[in-house]
Amino acid sequence: MMDRPGDYRWSSYKAKAHGTADAWPTPHPLYQRLGRTGAERRVA
């Protein structure tokens, strides 16, 4: 376990929570349906 999610090497936290560019992992189709843009999905 990590103290902060972003510290875990294989976490997608940075890409999902902060919108940082990350080629891994490929976004899940259900996640993509939360909004048209990354900003919309983060708000959802």
MODELLER restraints for C-alpha pairs under 7 A, 6 or more apart:
rsr = mdl.restraints
at = mdl.atoms
rsr.add(forms.Gaussian(group=physical.xy_distance, feature=features.Distance(at['CA:2:A'], at['CA:8:A']), mean=6.34, stdev=0.5))
rsr.add(forms.Gaussian(group=physical.xy_distance, feature=features.Distance(at['CA:5:A'], at['CA:11:A']), mean=6.75, stdev=0.5))
rsr.add(forms.Gaussian(group=physical.xy_distance, feature=features.Distance(at['CA:5:A'], at['CA:13:A']), mean=6.26, stdev=0.5))
rsr.add(forms.Gaussian(group=physical.xy_distance, feature=features.Distance(at['CA:6:A'], at['CA:13:A']), mean=5.66, stdev=0.5))
rsr.add(forms.Gaussian(group=physical.xy_distance, feature=features.Distance(at['CA:6:A'], at['CA:14:A']), mean=5.83, stdev=0.5))
rsr.add(forms.Gaussian(group=physical.xy_distance, feature=features.Distance(at['CA:12:A'], at['CA:25:A']), mean=6.87, stdev=0.5))
rsr.add(forms.Gaussian(group=physical.xy_distance, feature=features.Distance(at['CA:14:A'], at['CA:20:A']), mean=5.97, stdev=0.5))
rsr.add(forms.Gaussian(group=physical.xy_distance, feature=features.Distance(at['CA:15:A'], at['CA:21:A']), mean=6.16, stdev=0.5))
rsr.add(forms.Gaussian(group=physical.xy_distance, feature=features.Distance(at['CA:15:A'], at['CA:22:A']), mean=5.90, stdev=0.5))
rsr.add(forms.Gaussian(group=physical.xy_distance, feature=features.Distance(at['CA:16:A'], at['CA:42:A']), mean=6.70, stdev=0.5))
rsr.add(forms.Gaussian(group=physical.xy_distance, feature=features.Distance(at['CA:17:A'], at['CA:42:A']), mean=6.26, stdev=0.5))
rsr.add(forms.Gaussian(group=physical.xy_distance, feature=features.Distance(at['CA:19:A'], at['CA:38:A']), mean=6.48, stdev=0.5))
rsr.add(forms.Gaussian(group=physical.xy_distance, feature=features.Distance(at['CA:34:A'], at['CA:41:A']), mean=4.98, stdev=0.5))
rsr.add(forms.Gaussian(group=physical.xy_distance, feature=features.Distance(at['CA:34:A'], at['CA:44:A']), mean=6.23, stdev=0.5))
rsr.add(forms.Gaussian(group=physical.xy_distance, feature=features.Distance(at['CA:35:A'], at['CA:41:A']), mean=4.67, stdev=0.5))
